[in-house]
Amino acid sequence: MSRISSFFDVTTLFDVTTRLAVTALLAGAAQPALAQPGITASLLDSYRAAAVKEDAGFRDFSAQRGEKFFHAKNGDMSCATCHTDNPKSAGKHAKTGKAIEALAPVANAQRLSDPAKVEKWFKRNCNDVLQRVCTAKEKGDFVTWLAAVK
Ligand code: HEC
């Protein structure tokens, strides 16, 4: 009797484990990939195409310009106001005080892994800091810099 019940326990355990594994796989597929250079590259490709449309004289993105953009103040507000001067540090929302995780992919593998999220926050944050949307050139410069932070 005890043999049979332990047999059932093992089968049940196996069944549960398999289900958990399948669930994890499915959940993994629905989630954005983590810090994949390919995703950042295709994000930059789309900004590049848009930047050429905005300005036919556009040449290429510049990490240096991106870094400057991050620190540049408009009034008393900059990107660093919430994200701190160091993109590898966790920040804090200037108005709500809510914690913000580090922006640089080297410190936070979630960053730049979901183009829709990146766009959503560019929209909000550019409006907060610049009272306008960012240009494709500004976004491309910024992403180029952020992805290269070591
Ligand atoms: C008022 C506070 C605030 C300011 C100022 C701000 N941000 Fe953010 N930013 C946030 C918050 C909040 C999030 C979303 C929370 C999170 O993802 O941790 C975010 C997320 C982002 C993301 C998403 C990155 C990703 O892959 O998850 C990018 C890109 C970004 N900010 C860029 C900028 C840039 C560029 C500026 C300056 C133009 C800027 N932020 C200014 C608060 C701010």
Residues whose N, C-alpha, C, O or C-beta is under 5 A from the ligand:
A	BS01	HEC	S78 C79 T81 C82 H93 A94 I100 E101 Q110 R111 L112 S113 K117 V118 W121 N125 C126 D128 V129 F142
